[in-house]
Amino acid sequence: MISKDRKGEFRFKLVAGNGQTIAVSEGYSSKAACVNGVESVRRNAADATVDDQTPVTV
């Protein structure tokens, strides 16, 4: 979902199948730049690693 915020910047949301928002992008000055951000996530998400910096508890 792409929307325009109060500052006039474009943002995209990643929405799960159940309708829950799971991520919101930074603000982009143009819709084209926002669409490029969406495409970047589509290309790179499958190969992304998770950097879990939470402490390990035993």
mmJSON file of the N, C-alpha and C atoms, coordinates in Angstrom:
{"data_MODEL":{"atom_site":{
"group_PDB":["ATOM","ATOM","ATOM","ATOM","ATOM","ATOM","ATOM","ATOM","ATOM","ATOM","ATOM","ATOM","ATOM","ATOM","ATOM","ATOM","ATOM","ATOM","ATOM","ATOM","ATOM","ATOM","ATOM","ATOM","ATOM","ATOM","ATOM","ATOM","ATOM","ATOM","ATOM","ATOM","ATOM","ATOM","ATOM","ATOM","ATOM","ATOM","ATOM","ATOM","ATOM","ATOM","ATOM","ATOM","ATOM","ATOM","ATOM","ATOM","ATOM","ATOM","ATOM","ATOM","ATOM","ATOM","ATOM","ATOM","ATOM","ATOM","ATOM","ATOM","ATOM","ATOM","ATOM","ATOM","ATOM","ATOM","ATOM","ATOM","ATOM","ATOM","ATOM","ATOM","ATOM","ATOM","ATOM","ATOM","ATOM","ATOM","ATOM","ATOM","ATOM","ATOM","ATOM","ATOM","ATOM","ATOM","ATOM","ATOM","ATOM","ATOM","ATOM","ATOM","ATOM","ATOM","ATOM","ATOM","ATOM","ATOM","ATOM","ATOM","ATOM","ATOM","ATOM","ATOM","ATOM","ATOM","ATOM","ATOM","ATOM","ATOM","ATOM","ATOM","ATOM","ATOM","ATOM","ATOM","ATOM","ATOM","ATOM","ATOM","ATOM","ATOM","ATOM","ATOM","ATOM","ATOM","ATOM","ATOM","ATOM","ATOM","ATOM","ATOM","ATOM","ATOM","ATOM","ATOM","ATOM","ATOM","ATOM","ATOM","ATOM","ATOM","ATOM","ATOM","ATOM","ATOM","ATOM","ATOM","ATOM","ATOM","ATOM","ATOM","ATOM","ATOM","ATOM","ATOM","ATOM","ATOM","ATOM","ATOM","ATOM","ATOM","ATOM","ATOM","ATOM","ATOM","ATOM","ATOM","ATOM","ATOM","ATOM","ATOM","ATOM","ATOM"],
"id":[1,2,3,4,5,6,7,8,9,10,11,12,13,14,15,16,17,18,19,20,21,22,23,24,25,26,27,28,29,30,31,32,33,34,35,36,37,38,39,40,41,42,43,44,45,46,47,48,49,50,51,52,53,54,55,56,57,58,59,60,61,62,63,64,65,66,67,68,69,70,71,72,73,74,75,76,77,78,79,80,81,82,83,84,85,86,87,88,89,90,91,92,93,94,95,96,97,98,99,100,101,102,103,104,105,106,107,108,109,110,111,112,113,114,115,116,117,118,119,120,121,122,123,124,125,126,127,128,129,130,131,132,133,134,135,136,137,138,139,140,141,142,143,144,145,146,147,148,149,150,151,152,153,154,155,156,157,158,159,160,161,162,163,164,165,166,167,168,169,170,171,172,173,174],
"type_symbol":["N","C","C","N","C","C","N","C","C","N","C","C","N","C","C","N","C","C","N","C","C","N","C","C","N","C","C","N","C","C","N","C","C","N","C","C","N","C","C","N","C","C","N","C","C","N","C","C","N","C","C","N","C","C","N","C","C","N","C","C","N","C","C","N","C","C","N","C","C","N","C","C","N","C","C","N","C","C","N","C","C","N","C","C","N","C","C","N","C","C","N","C","C","N","C","C","N","C","C","N","C","C","N","C","C","N","C","C","N","C","C","N","C","C","N","C","C","N","C","C","N","C","C","N","C","C","N","C","C","N","C","C","N","C","C","N","C","C","N","C","C","N","C","C","N","C","C","N","C","C","N","C","C","N","C","C","N","C","C","N","C","C","N","C","C","N","C","C","N","C","C","N","C","C"],
"label_atom_id":["N","CA","C","N","CA","C","N","CA","C","N","CA","C","N","CA","C","N","CA","C","N","CA","C","N","CA","C","N","CA","C","N","CA","C","N","CA","C","N","CA","C","N","CA","C","N","CA","C","N","CA","C","N","CA","C","N","CA","C","N","CA","C","N","CA","C","N","CA","C","N","CA","C","N","CA","C","N","CA","C","N","CA","C","N","CA","C","N","CA","C","N","CA","C","N","CA","C","N","CA","C","N","CA","C","N","CA","C","N","CA","C","N","CA","C","N","CA","C","N","CA","C","N","CA","C","N","CA","C","N","CA","C","N","CA","C","N","CA","C","N","CA","C","N","CA","C","N","CA","C","N","CA","C","N","CA","C","N","CA","C","N","CA","C","N","CA","C","N","CA","C","N","CA","C","N","CA","C","N","CA","C","N","CA","C","N","CA","C","N","CA","C","N","CA","C","N","CA","C","N","CA","C"],
"label_alt_id":[null,null,null,null,null,null,null,null,null,null,null,null,null,null,null,null,null,null,null,null,null,null,null,null,null,null,null,null,null,null,null,null,null,null,null,null,null,null,null,null,null,null,null,null,null,null,null,null,null,null,null,null,null,null,null,null,null,null,null,null,null,null,null,null,null,null,null,null,null,null,null,null,null,null,null,null,null,null,null,null,null,null,null,null,null,null,null,null,null,null,null,null,null,null,null,null,null,null,null,null,null,null,null,null,null,null,null,null,null,null,null,null,null,null,null,null,null,null,null,null,null,null,null,null,null,null,null,null,null,null,null,null,null,null,null,null,null,null,null,null,null,null,null,null,null,null,null,null,null,null,null,null,null,null,null,null,null,null,null,null,null,null,null,null,null,null,null,null,null,null,null,null,null,null],
"label_comp_id":["MET","MET","MET","ILE","ILE","ILE","SER","SER","SER","LYS","LYS","LYS","ASP","ASP","ASP","ARG","ARG","ARG","LYS","LYS","LYS","GLY","GLY","GLY","GLU","GLU","GLU","PHE","PHE","PHE","ARG","ARG","ARG","PHE","PHE","PHE","LYS","LYS","LYS","LEU","LEU","LEU","VAL","VAL","VAL","ALA","ALA","ALA","GLY","GLY","GLY","ASN","ASN","ASN","GLY","GLY","GLY","GLN","GLN","GLN","THR","THR","THR","ILE","ILE","ILE","ALA","ALA","ALA","VAL","VAL","VAL","SER","SER","SER","GLU","GLU","GLU","GLY","GLY","GLY","TYR","TYR","TYR","SER","SER","SER","SER","SER","SER","LYS","LYS","LYS","ALA","ALA","ALA","ALA","ALA","ALA","CYS","CYS","CYS","VAL","VAL","VAL","ASN","ASN","ASN","GLY","GLY","GLY","VAL","VAL","VAL","GLU","GLU","GLU","SER","SER","SER","VAL","VAL","VAL","ARG","ARG","ARG","ARG","ARG","ARG","ASN","ASN","ASN","ALA","ALA","ALA","ALA","ALA","ALA","ASP","ASP","ASP","ALA","ALA","ALA","THR","THR","THR","VAL","VAL","VAL","ASP","ASP","ASP","ASP","ASP","ASP","GLN","GLN","GLN","THR","THR","THR","PRO","PRO","PRO","VAL","VAL","VAL","THR","THR","THR","VAL","VAL","VAL"],
"label_asym_id":["A","A","A","A","A","A","A","A","A","A","A","A","A","A","A","A","A","A","A","A","A","A","A","A","A","A","A","A","A","A","A","A","A","A","A","A","A","A","A","A","A","A","A","A","A","A","A","A","A","A","A","A","A","A","A","A","A","A","A","A","A","A","A","A","A","A","A","A","A","A","A","A","A","A","A","A","A","A","A","A","A","A","A","A","A","A","A","A","A","A","A","A","A","A","A","A","A","A","A","A","A","A","A","A","A","A","A","A","A","A","A","A","A","A","A","A","A","A","A","A","A","A","A","A","A","A","A","A","A","A","A","A","A","A","A","A","A","A","A","A","A","A","A","A","A","A","A","A","A","A","A","A","A","A","A","A","A","A","A","A","A","A","A","A","A","A","A","A","A","A","A","A","A","A"],
"label_entity_id":["1","1","1","1","1","1","1","1","1","1","1","1","1","1","1","1","1","1","1","1","1","1","1","1","1","1","1","1","1","1","1","1","1","1","1","1","1","1","1","1","1","1","1","1","1","1","1","1","1","1","1","1","1","1","1","1","1","1","1","1","1","1","1","1","1","1","1","1","1","1","1","1","1","1","1","1","1","1","1","1","1","1","1","1","1","1","1","1","1","1","1","1","1","1","1","1","1","1","1","1","1","1","1","1","1","1","1","1","1","1","1","1","1","1","1","1","1","1","1","1","1","1","1","1","1","1","1","1","1","1","1","1","1","1","1","1","1","1","1","1","1","1","1","1","1","1","1","1","1","1","1","1","1","1","1","1","1","1","1","1","1","1","1","1","1","1","1","1","1","1","1","1","1","1"],
"label_seq_id":[1,1,1,2,2,2,3,3,3,4,4,4,5,5,5,6,6,6,7,7,7,8,8,8,9,9,9,10,10,10,11,11,11,12,12,12,13,13,13,14,14,14,15,15,15,16,16,16,17,17,17,18,18,18,19,19,19,20,20,20,21,21,21,22,22,22,23,23,23,24,24,24,25,25,25,26,26,26,27,27,27,28,28,28,29,29,29,30,30,30,31,31,31,32,32,32,33,33,33,34,34,34,35,35,35,36,36,36,37,37,37,38,38,38,39,39,39,40,40,40,41,41,41,42,42,42,43,43,43,44,44,44,45,45,45,46,46,46,47,47,47,48,48,48,49,49,49,50,50,50,51,51,51,52,52,52,53,53,53,54,54,54,55,55,55,56,56,56,57,57,57,58,58,58],
"pdbx_PDB_ins_code":[null,null,null,null,null,null,null,null,null,null,null,null,null,null,null,null,null,null,null,null,null,null,null,null,null,null,null,null,null,null,null,null,null,null,null,null,null,null,null,null,null,null,null,null,null,null,null,null,null,null,null,null,null,null,null,null,null,null,null,null,null,null,null,null,null,null,null,null,null,null,null,null,null,null,null,null,null,null,null,null,null,null,null,null,null,null,null,null,null,null,null,null,null,null,null,null,null,null,null,null,null,null,null,null,null,null,null,null,null,null,null,null,null,null,null,null,null,null,null,null,null,null,null,null,null,null,null,null,null,null,null,null,null,null,null,null,null,null,null,null,null,null,null,null,null,null,null,null,null,null,null,null,null,null,null,null,null,null,null,null,null,null,null,null,null,null,null,null,null,null,null,null,null,null],
"Cartn_x":[0.844,0.0,0.896,0.658,1.394,0.448,0.934,0.124,1.005,0.363,1.069,0.819,1.897,1.748,1.47,1.364,1.038,2.084,3.325,4.406,4.45,3.592,3.587,4.545,5.111,6.03,5.257,5.78,5.176,5.805,4.98,5.43,4.718,5.373,4.681,4.619,3.568,3.37,3.437,4.054,3.985,2.858,1.897,0.712,0.631,0.466,0.355,-0.994,-1.116,-2.354,-3.56,-3.314,-4.421,-4.763,-4.097,-4.38,-3.534,-2.689,-1.853,-0.651,-0.393,0.789,2.013,2.997,4.205,5.431,5.352,6.463,5.958,6.596,6.308,7.643,7.688,8.935,9.275,10.459,10.843,9.996,10.054,9.346,10.152,9.478,10.101,9.52,10.348,9.883,9.03,9.124,8.31,7.702,6.597,5.955,6.863,7.563,8.47,9.551,10.102,11.123,10.527,9.286,8.609,8.398,7.959,7.774,9.104,10.185,11.512,11.849,11.46,11.666,10.905,9.667,8.862,9.556,10.011,10.676,11.967,12.682,13.894,13.574,12.516,12.105,11.725,10.975,10.581,11.797,12.8,14.001,14.854,14.967,15.958,15.422,14.118,13.563,13.854,13.768,13.957,15.36,16.347,17.728,18.203,17.307,17.697,18.001,18.927,19.239,18.596,18.406,17.854,19.016,19.168,20.205,19.546,19.449,18.784,19.788,19.609,20.534,19.974,18.927,18.374,19.26,19.331,20.16,19.624,20.529,20.154,19.878,18.717,18.386,18.302,18.735,18.752,17.771],
"Cartn_y":[-1.167,0.0,1.238,2.165,3.421,4.544,5.414,6.554,7.786,8.929,10.189,10.648,11.007,11.404,12.899,13.372,14.779,15.753,15.298,16.144,16.158,15.356,15.269,14.236,13.407,12.351,11.063,10.284,8.993,7.91,6.996,5.863,4.605,3.468,2.217,1.391,0.588,-0.334,-1.748,-2.63,-4.063,-4.599,-5.238,-5.711,-7.228,-7.911,-9.374,-9.804,-11.075,-11.632,-11.407,-11.267,-11.041,-9.562,-8.694,-7.269,-6.474,-7.147,-6.466,-5.812,-4.539,-3.85,-4.422,-4.842,-5.42,-4.538,-3.543,-2.603,-1.356,-0.224,1.038,1.619,2.11,2.628,4.011,4.453,5.846,6.701,8.016,8.908,9.153,9.161,9.431,10.727,11.508,12.789,12.641,11.508,11.291,9.89,9.746,8.437,7.449,7.923,7.038,6.464,7.286,6.809,5.79,6.014,5.072,3.728,3.767,2.533,1.802,2.541,1.911,1.233,1.844,1.225,-0.082,-0.096,-1.325,-2.404,-2.038,-3.006,-3.537,-2.687,-3.124,-4.166,-3.94,-4.921,-6.229,-6.148,-7.372,-8.169,-7.476,-8.154,-8.742,-8.037,-8.395,-9.144,-9.138,-9.72,-11.214,-11.938,-13.397,-13.769,-12.941,-13.239,-12.483,-11.729,-10.909,-11.778,-11.303,-11.974,-11.199,-11.876,-11.245,-10.984,-9.757,-9.376,-9.237,-10.338,-10.367,-9.934,-8.743,-8.202,-8.259,-9.051,-9.206,-10.152,-9.935,-10.826,-12.252,-13.185,-14.598,-14.908,-15.489,-15.886,-17.391,-17.911,-19.38,-19.768],
"Cartn_z":[0.0,0.0,0.0,-0.915,-0.966,-0.552,0.304,0.744,0.864,1.05,1.23,2.661,3.375,4.777,4.91,6.145,6.409,5.893,5.781,5.262,3.737,3.106,1.652,1.106,1.992,1.553,1.284,0.354,0.027,0.887,1.362,2.179,1.697,1.895,1.622,2.888,2.977,4.094,3.554,4.323,4.036,4.907,4.279,4.981,4.841,5.971,5.984,5.416,5.128,4.591,5.477,6.792,7.724,7.878,7.081,7.122,8.095,8.868,9.85,9.173,9.519,9.015,9.7,8.902,9.485,9.304,8.421,8.251,7.527,7.832,7.16,6.706,5.495,4.928,5.457,5.079,5.269,4.334,4.479,3.58,2.312,1.178,-0.114,-0.679,-1.354,-1.885,-3.139,-3.829,-5.021,-5.003,-5.714,-5.801,-6.531,-7.545,-8.294,-7.383,-6.5,-5.562,-4.601,-4.186,-3.289,-3.98,-5.232,-6.003,-6.149,-6.355,-6.412,-5.092,-3.964,-2.654,-2.528,-3.003,-2.991,-3.819,-5.0,-5.875,-5.249,-4.534,-3.854,-2.784,-2.028,-1.011,-1.69,-2.769,-3.486,-3.953,-4.461,-4.979,-3.862,-2.748,-1.73,-0.514,-0.295,0.933,1.072,-0.014,0.07,0.533,0.24,0.597,1.843,2.454,3.607,4.825,5.633,6.895,8.039,9.149,10.342,11.304,11.725,12.681,14.046,14.78,16.089,17.146,17.682,18.671,20.097,20.278,21.62,22.441,23.747,24.572,24.594,24.662,24.761,26.221,26.487,27.863,27.938,29.048,29.228,30.291],
"occupancy":[1.0,1.0,1.0,1.0,1.0,1.0,1.0,1.0,1.0,1.0,1.0,1.0,1.0,1.0,1.0,1.0,1.0,1.0,1.0,1.0,1.0,1.0,1.0,1.0,1.0,1.0,1.0,1.0,1.0,1.0,1.0,1.0,1.0,1.0,1.0,1.0,1.0,1.0,1.0,1.0,1.0,1.0,1.0,1.0,1.0,1.0,1.0,1.0,1.0,1.0,1.0,1.0,1.0,1.0,1.0,1.0,1.0,1.0,1.0,1.0,1.0,1.0,1.0,1.0,1.0,1.0,1.0,1.0,1.0,1.0,1.0,1.0,1.0,1.0,1.0,1.0,1.0,1.0,1.0,1.0,1.0,1.0,1.0,1.0,1.0,1.0,1.0,1.0,1.0,1.0,1.0,1.0,1.0,1.0,1.0,1.0,1.0,1.0,1.0,1.0,1.0,1.0,1.0,1.0,1.0,1.0,1.0,1.0,1.0,1.0,1.0,1.0,1.0,1.0,1.0,1.0,1.0,1.0,1.0,1.0,1.0,1.0,1.0,1.0,1.0,1.0,1.0,1.0,1.0,1.0,1.0,1.0,1.0,1.0,1.0,1.0,1.0,1.0,1.0,1.0,1.0,1.0,1.0,1.0,1.0,1.0,1.0,1.0,1.0,1.0,1.0,1.0,1.0,1.0,1.0,1.0,1.0,1.0,1.0,1.0,1.0,1.0,1.0,1.0,1.0,1.0,1.0,1.0,1.0,1.0,1.0,1.0,1.0,1.0],
"B_iso_or_equiv":[0.0,0.0,0.0,0.0,0.0,0.0,0.0,0.0,0.0,0.0,0.0,0.0,0.0,0.0,0.0,0.0,0.0,0.0,0.0,0.0,0.0,0.0,0.0,0.0,0.0,0.0,0.0,0.0,0.0,0.0,0.0,0.0,0.0,0.0,0.0,0.0,0.0,0.0,0.0,0.0,0.0,0.0,0.0,0.0,0.0,0.0,0.0,0.0,0.0,0.0,0.0,0.0,0.0,0.0,0.0,0.0,0.0,0.0,0.0,0.0,0.0,0.0,0.0,0.0,0.0,0.0,0.0,0.0,0.0,0.0,0.0,0.0,0.0,0.0,0.0,0.0,0.0,0.0,0.0,0.0,0.0,0.0,0.0,0.0,0.0,0.0,0.0,0.0,0.0,0.0,0.0,0.0,0.0,0.0,0.0,0.0,0.0,0.0,0.0,0.0,0.0,0.0,0.0,0.0,0.0,0.0,0.0,0.0,0.0,0.0,0.0,0.0,0.0,0.0,0.0,0.0,0.0,0.0,0.0,0.0,0.0,0.0,0.0,0.0,0.0,0.0,0.0,0.0,0.0,0.0,0.0,0.0,0.0,0.0,0.0,0.0,0.0,0.0,0.0,0.0,0.0,0.0,0.0,0.0,0.0,0.0,0.0,0.0,0.0,0.0,0.0,0.0,0.0,0.0,0.0,0.0,0.0,0.0,0.0,0.0,0.0,0.0,0.0,0.0,0.0,0.0,0.0,0.0,0.0,0.0,0.0,0.0,0.0,0.0],
"pdbx_formal_charge":[null,null,null,null,null,null,null,null,null,null,null,null,null,null,null,null,null,null,null,null,null,null,null,null,null,null,null,null,null,null,null,null,null,null,null,null,null,null,null,null,null,null,null,null,null,null,null,null,null,null,null,null,null,null,null,null,null,null,null,null,null,null,null,null,null,null,null,null,null,null,null,null,null,null,null,null,null,null,null,null,null,null,null,null,null,null,null,null,null,null,null,null,null,null,null,null,null,null,null,null,null,null,null,null,null,null,null,null,null,null,null,null,null,null,null,null,null,null,null,null,null,null,null,null,null,null,null,null,null,null,null,null,null,null,null,null,null,null,null,null,null,null,null,null,null,null,null,null,null,null,null,null,null,null,null,null,null,null,null,null,null,null,null,null,null,null,null,null,null,null,null,null,null,null],
"auth_seq_id":[1,1,1,2,2,2,3,3,3,4,4,4,5,5,5,6,6,6,7,7,7,8,8,8,9,9,9,10,10,10,11,11,11,12,12,12,13,13,13,14,14,14,15,15,15,16,16,16,17,17,17,18,18,18,19,19,19,20,20,20,21,21,21,22,22,22,23,23,23,24,24,24,25,25,25,26,26,26,27,27,27,28,28,28,29,29,29,30,30,30,31,31,31,32,32,32,33,33,33,34,34,34,35,35,35,36,36,36,37,37,37,38,38,38,39,39,39,40,40,40,41,41,41,42,42,42,43,43,43,44,44,44,45,45,45,46,46,46,47,47,47,48,48,48,49,49,49,50,50,50,51,51,51,52,52,52,53,53,53,54,54,54,55,55,55,56,56,56,57,57,57,58,58,58],
"auth_comp_id":["MET","MET","MET","ILE","ILE","ILE","SER","SER","SER","LYS","LYS","LYS","ASP","ASP","ASP","ARG","ARG","ARG","LYS","LYS","LYS","GLY","GLY","GLY","GLU","GLU","GLU","PHE","PHE","PHE","ARG","ARG","ARG","PHE","PHE","PHE","LYS","LYS","LYS","LEU","LEU","LEU","VAL","VAL","VAL","ALA","ALA","ALA","GLY","GLY","GLY","ASN","ASN","ASN","GLY","GLY","GLY","GLN","GLN","GLN","THR","THR","THR","ILE","ILE","ILE","ALA","ALA","ALA","VAL","VAL","VAL","SER","SER","SER","GLU","GLU","GLU","GLY","GLY","GLY","TYR","TYR","TYR","SER","SER","SER","SER","SER","SER","LYS","LYS","LYS","ALA","ALA","ALA","ALA","ALA","ALA","CYS","CYS","CYS","VAL","VAL","VAL","ASN","ASN","ASN","GLY","GLY","GLY","VAL","VAL","VAL","GLU","GLU","GLU","SER","SER","SER","VAL","VAL","VAL","ARG","ARG","ARG","ARG","ARG","ARG","ASN","ASN","ASN","ALA","ALA","ALA","ALA","ALA","ALA","ASP","ASP","ASP","ALA","ALA","ALA","THR","THR","THR","VAL","VAL","VAL","ASP","ASP","ASP","ASP","ASP","ASP","GLN","GLN","GLN","THR","THR","THR","PRO","PRO","PRO","VAL","VAL","VAL","THR","THR","THR","VAL","VAL","VAL"],
"auth_asym_id":["A","A","A","A","A","A","A","A","A","A","A","A","A","A","A","A","A","A","A","A","A","A","A","A","A","A","A","A","A","A","A","A","A","A","A","A","A","A","A","A","A","A","A","A","A","A","A","A","A","A","A","A","A","A","A","A","A","A","A","A","A","A","A","A","A","A","A","A","A","A","A","A","A","A","A","A","A","A","A","A","A","A","A","A","A","A","A","A","A","A","A","A","A","A","A","A","A","A","A","A","A","A","A","A","A","A","A","A","A","A","A","A","A","A","A","A","A","A","A","A","A","A","A","A","A","A","A","A","A","A","A","A","A","A","A","A","A","A","A","A","A","A","A","A","A","A","A","A","A","A","A","A","A","A","A","A","A","A","A","A","A","A","A","A","A","A","A","A","A","A","A","A","A","A"],
"auth_atom_id":["N","CA","C","N","CA","C","N","CA","C","N","CA","C","N","CA","C","N","CA","C","N","CA","C","N","CA","C","N","CA","C","N","CA","C","N","CA","C","N","CA","C","N","CA","C","N","CA","C","N","CA","C","N","CA","C","N","CA","C","N","CA","C","N","CA","C","N","CA","C","N","CA","C","N","CA","C","N","CA","C","N","CA","C","N","CA","C","N","CA","C","N","CA","C","N","CA","C","N","CA","C","N","CA","C","N","CA","C","N","CA","C","N","CA","C","N","CA","C","N","CA","C","N","CA","C","N","CA","C","N","CA","C","N","CA","C","N","CA","C","N","CA","C","N","CA","C","N","CA","C","N","CA","C","N","CA","C","N","CA","C","N","CA","C","N","CA","C","N","CA","C","N","CA","C","N","CA","C","N","CA","C","N","CA","C","N","CA","C","N","CA","C","N","CA","C","N","CA","C","N","CA","C"],
"pdbx_PDB_model_num":[1,1,1,1,1,1,1,1,1,1,1,1,1,1,1,1,1,1,1,1,1,1,1,1,1,1,1,1,1,1,1,1,1,1,1,1,1,1,1,1,1,1,1,1,1,1,1,1,1,1,1,1,1,1,1,1,1,1,1,1,1,1,1,1,1,1,1,1,1,1,1,1,1,1,1,1,1,1,1,1,1,1,1,1,1,1,1,1,1,1,1,1,1,1,1,1,1,1,1,1,1,1,1,1,1,1,1,1,1,1,1,1,1,1,1,1,1,1,1,1,1,1,1,1,1,1,1,1,1,1,1,1,1,1,1,1,1,1,1,1,1,1,1,1,1,1,1,1,1,1,1,1,1,1,1,1,1,1,1,1,1,1,1,1,1,1,1,1,1,1,1,1,1,1]
}}}
